[in-house]
Amino acid sequence: MKSISIRGALASLSLSMLLSSLGTSIANVGLPTLAAAFSASFQHVQWVVLSYLLAITALIVSVGRLGDIIGRRRLLLIGMGVFTAASVLCAVSSGLGLLIAARALQGIGAAIMMALTLALVSGAVPKAKLGSAMGLLGTMSAIGTSLGPTLGGFLLANFGWPAIFLLNVPLGILAMGLAQRFLPKDDPEKRADRAGFDVLGTLVLVLTLLAYALAMTLGRGSFAPLNLALLLVAVVGAGVFVFVERSVESPLVRLTMFRNVQLSAGFAMSLLVTTVVMATLVVGPFYLTGALALNAASVGLVMSTGPLVAALVGVPAGRWVDRLGAHRSGTLGLLAMLTGACLLPAVPTNFGAAGYIVPLAVMTAGYALFQAANNTAVLAAIAPQERGVVSGLLGLSRNLGLITGAGVMGAVFAFGTASHDVLQAPPEAIAQGMRLTFAVAAGLICIALAIGAVSKIVSRRLIASC
């Protein structure tokens, strides 16, 4: 019976992860259709995606902390309900403004699901199987990302744009039913201090993260005065947040937790690695189209290689973590990513699509292994009552890496092409931009490897001194 309960809990959490990742990728493919349906420009309709991502980025830490206070299972059920109800609102929206607002609400539900799925899995499975569970969740996230464009295209062609949102409704209801039935009930004695939800710190953090996310996403990679102003607001906001957290009695994020070397290293490595992953998504389509002269259908097939590899490798990667240990597995994953990042700029363009697919597959497999190892190591290093906020911070580091990658690595690529308009750049210029981008990516992975090695050494010395 215990085995059935664990499987039921994992099924619920897997659906939660699948839905939140599907919510991003399935909407991307619908943007042209939505632009036509609402007679809107691309600049306006892109907020259907941005509002969802911004809501997740701004709230993922706060909802993680709230789960620690009121109960993670309870809040996860609320998040699933919000996500499902918002999906209905998206489908029945009569105007673009209403759709964007409904997508922001859907993003709030997704933030809760992302933060608390990781927090709950560490309490729902035995510690010896935690790596395998993390690998499974990574697989479900990759399946959601890779399935979105294909499934979205089918639904758009046959049922119209509301179907891409209505799909979430039966899956959301199923996830809620499984969570209600199989997830262990919240233990009041293990919750964080109920009296101390940090409202001021939450507000400052939300505004800071929104400013940073907007600075990196507005203008599609070009840093105008507005982007610089928003970045300055984010820097000032970060300083204010640190001051607030040192002053309040029950902070949203205990700054002392960052004295845990393993925890701080895990967040930093996650941010660096996801910045690199985003480079493949930003640069890939331009390189495949401009340098290799592939058509749109071929580009889509090549780009689906990454999520497909992540989906296939996720569960085996989790088992490797259980057998080899988190640190060793994480290092192997980073080395695989470094190999792929070095191969991509080294392979001549006359190798065609294969010269891009093979390094991309190596890099993605390494990322799947690193992610399972890093999540396992971070969640194993904290007290149970802090799993919510730490899971939120893990999700935040991933989202900040993706946002930073879109902005910074896109700018590096544009600089490398030495062209004012990347779309008009000659093939050799685009290839040169790709080489520079992945040279920078390789450097970021080397920094992540160094952080991992230093954190291991420091952790051993601290254990020896005790």
N, C-alpha and C positions, 0 to 999 in steps of 0.2 A: 504493500500500500504506500510505503514511504517512497519507493521508486516511482510509482504513478504520480504522486504529489510533486516530486521534483520535475518530472517530465511535463506535467501540466503547468507548473510555474514557469519553466523554460519556454513552453509554447506561448504563454501569455506575454512574457518579456520579449520573445523573438518577434511576435506580431507587433508589439509596441515599437521596437526598433525599425522593423520593416516599414510601418506606416509613416513614421517621422522622416525617414530617408526618401521614401516614395513621394512624399509631399513636395519635395524640392524638385526632383528630376522630372516628374510627370507634368509639372506646370511649365517647365522650360519649353517643352516641345509644343505646347499650346499657345505660345505668345503670338505667333503670326495670325492664328485663327481668332484669338481674342482681340487683337488689334483691328481686324476686319469687322468683327461682330460689334465692337463698340465705337468704330470709326475713330480710333485713337492712334497716336504716334508711338513709335518704339520707346521713346523716352518716357512716355506716360505708362504704357502697358508693362514695362519692365518692373514697375513697382508691385506687380502681382507676385513676382519672385522675391524682390528686395524686402517687401514688408514682412514676409514669412521669415526670411533669414535674419532680419534686424530684430524681430521679436524674440527669436531663439537666442541670438547672441546677447541681447540686453538682459534677458531674464533668467538664463539657465543657472547662474550661481544662486540667485535669490530664491528660486523655487526649490533648489536643492536644500538650502538652509531651512526653508519653510517645511519641507518634508521631514527634516530632522526634528522639528518642533511639534508639528501636529500629527505626524505619522506618515511614513512613506507610502504604505499601501493605500491609505485613504486618499492621499493627494494624487497618487498615480491614477486611481479610479476617476477622480475629478478631472485630471488632465485628459484621460481617454474620452470622457464625456464631452469636455470642451472641444476637443479635436473633432469628434464625430458630429456634434451639433454645428460647428463652424463649417464643416464640409457640406452640410445641407444648405447653410446660408450662402456659401460660395456658389452652389449649383443654381440657386434661385435668384441670385443677384440680378437686378434689372439695370444696373449702371456700373461703370468701371470703378467709381469711388466706393460703392458698396462692396464690390468684389475685393478691392484692396483692403478695406476694413475687415472683411470676413477672413481674408488670408492672414492678416495680423493676428486675429483671434485664434485662427488655426495654429499659427506659430507659437502662441502662448501655450496651447495644449501640447504641441510638439516639444517645447522646452521642458515642460514637466515630464513628458515621457522619456526624453533623452537623458535627463539628469537622474531620474529615479530608477530607470531600468538598470543602469550600472550599479547603483547603490543597492538595489534589492537582490540582484543576482548573487552578490557576495554573501548574502544571508540565506539564500534559498538553496545553495548547493554546498556540498562538503568542500573544505579548503583544498583538498588534494585534487579536486576536479574543477577548480576555479579557472584555470587556464583554458580548459576545454570549453567551459561556458562562455568565456570572453571571446574565444575563437568563433563560437556559434553566433554570438551577437554581431561580431564583425562580418561574418558571412551574410547575415540577414540585412545588415546595412548596405553591403555591396550589392546584394540582389535587388534591394529597393532602388539603388542608384542606377544599376544597369537595366533593370526591367522597365523603369519609368518611361524612357523615350519610345521603346517598342510598344508597350501597352498603351501609352498615351496616344501614339499615332493610330493604333487600331481603334480605340474608342472614339477619337476625333472623326475618323473616316466613316464610322458606322453609326454612331449615336449622338454626335455633337459634343461641344465643349463641356456642358454640365456633367457628362458622364465621367470625366476625369476626376471630378470631386465626389460624385455620388458613389464611386467605387469604394471610397473609404468607409462608407456607412456600415455595410454588413460586416466588414473586417473589424471596424472599431467596436461594434456590438459584441462580436465574438471574443475580441481581446478582453473586454470588460467582464464578460461571463467567465472566462478562464481565470482572470485575475481574482474575481470574487470567490471563485471555487477553490483555487489551488495556492494562491500566495499566502504565506503565513501572516496571521493577524499582527498588527502593531503591538509591541510590548510597551505599555506606558512607562515602565520603570527605566527603559533604555533610551527614551527620548531626550532630546536636548532640553535645556531650560525653557519652559513654556513662556515665561515672563519676558523673554528677551529677544523679540524680533526687532532687528535694527532697521527702523523705517528710514532714518536719515541716511545711513550708509547705503541702503538699497537704492534710494533715490539718486544719490551721487553716482553710484556705480552704473546704474541704468543710463543716466545722461552721459556719463563718460564713454561707455561702450557704444552708445548710439552715435556720439560725435566721431569716435574712431572709425566705426563701420562706415559711416557716411563719407568720411574723409577718403577712405580707400575705395569706395564704390562709385561715387558721383563722378561724372565726366569720363567714365570708362577708361581709367588709367592715366589721364592727363591731369597734372596737379595745377589747378587754377588757384587764384587767391582764396576762393571759398574753401577749397580742400585744405589749404595751409591753415586757414583760420580755424577750421574744424579740428585739425590735428593739434593746434595749439590749445584749443578748449579741452581736448582729450588729455593732453599732458598736464594741464593745470588741474583738471578733474581728478586725475590719478593721484596727484599730490594732496588734494583736498580729501580724497577717500582714505588715504593712509592716515592723515591727521584725525579724521572722524573715527576711524577704527581704533586708534590709540586712546581716544577720549571716552567712548561709550562703554557702558558696563557690560553689555552683551553684544559684541560686534558680530556683524554678518560673517566676516572672515577673520578668524583669529590669526593675526600676523605672526604670532609665535610659531604657528604650525610650519612656517616656511624655514624654521631652523632644522626641520627634518630634511636632511640632505637628499634622501631618496625621493621625497615628495617634490621638492623644488626642482630637482633634476628631471623628474618625470614630466612636470608641466613644461619646462623649457624645451626638452627634447620633442615633446608632442607638437609644440608650436613650430619648431624648426622643420620637422619632418612633414607636417601637413602643408607648410609653405611650399616645400618641394613638390608634393603631390599636386598641388594646385597649378604648378608650372606646367605639368603635362597637359592639364585641361585647357589652360590658357594658350599655350604655344602650339600644342598639337594640331588643332584644326588649320591654323595659318601655315604651318610647315607642310602638312600633308597636301593642302590645296595649292599653295604657292610654289613650294620647292619640288614636290613630287608629282604635281599636276593630277591628283586624284579627284574624281567627281564626288558629289555630296554623299551618294549612297556608300561609296567605298570608304570615305572619311568616317561615316557613322559606324561601319563595321570595324575599322581599325581602332577607333576610339572606344568601342565596347570591349576591347581586349582587356583593358585595365580592370574594370569592375568584374568581368567574368573570371579573370585570374584570382582576384580577391575573394570572390564567392567560392571558388573551388579550393583555395588554399586555407581559408579561414578556420575550418574545423581541424584539419591536420596541424595547423600552426598552433592552435590551442593545446593539442595533445603534446606537441613538442615542448611547450612551456611547462606543462606538468612534469615532463620527464627530465628536461635539461635544466630547468630553473629559469626564472624570469630574466636575470641579468645576462646569462649566456645566450639565451634565445633572442633577447633584444639586441645584443651586439651582432649576432649573426644576421638578424634582419637589417640592421643598419649597413653592414658590410655588403649585403646583397643590393641594397638601394644605391650604395656608392658605386658598385660595379655597373649597375644599369645607367646611372648618371654619367659615368665616364665613357661608357660604350656609345651612348646616344650621339654625342658630338663627334666621336671618332669614326663612326661608320659612314663611308661615302654615300652620297645621294643615289649613285647608280645601283645600290643594293635594293632600292625601291622600298615598298611598304614593309618588307621583311626586316630591313635594317632598322626600322622604327619599332615594329611589333616585339621583336625578341628582347631588346633592352627594356622596353616598357613592361613586358611580362616579368622580367627579373626584378625590376624596381617595385612593381606592385606586389609580387610575392613577398619581397622583403618587408614592405610596408605592413602587410597583413600579419606577418610574424612579429614585427616590432610592436604594432598596436596591441595585439593580444598580450605580449610580454609586459609592456609598459603599464597597461591598465591593471593587470594582475599585481604587479609590483607595488603600484601606488595604493591600491585599495587594501592590500595586505599590510601596509605600513601604518594604518591609521586605526583609531578607536572606532568601534561600531557606531557610536552616536554621532560621528562626523562623516559618515559615508555619503550622506545626501549632498552636503556642501562641497565635499571633495570630488564627488562624481560630477557636480556642476562645474567645478573648476577644470576638470579634465575635458568636459565638453566645451567649455569656454576656450581653453587653449587650442583645441582642434578648430573651432570656428574662427578664432583670431588668426590662426595659421592660414586657413583657407582665404579669409578676407585679405590678409597681408599678401599672400601669394598672388591673388588676383590683381592687386594694385602694384606691388613692388616688382614681381617677376614679369608682369606685363610691361612695366616701364623699362626693365632691363632688356627685354626682347625688342621693344621699339627702338631703344638706344643702339642695340647691336645691329639692327638693320640699317642704321644711318639714313632713315627715310622719314619724311614728314607724314607720309601716308603708307602704312604697312600694306594695305590692300593693293597699292600700286607698285610695291617694291619688286625688283627682279628676283628670280629664284635664288641666285647666289647670295643676295643680301639677306633674304629670309633664312637661308641655311646658316649664314654667319650669326644672325640674331639668335637662332636656336642654339648654336654652339656656345655663345656667351652666356645664355640663360642657364644651360646645364653645367657650365663651368662654375657659375655662382651656386647652383644647386648642389654640386659636389662639395663645394666649400662649406655650405650649411650642414651637410651630412657629417663632414669631418668635425665640425664644431659639436654636433650632437654626440658623436663617438667620444670626443674628448670629455664632454660633460658626464657621460655615462661612466667613463673610466675613473674620473676624479671622484665622482660620487661613491663609487664602489670602494675606492681606497680610503676615503674619509669615513665611510660607514664601518669598515673593518677596524680602523684605528679607534673609533668611538666604542665599538663593542669590546676591543681589547683593553681599553682604558677602564671600562666598567668591571 
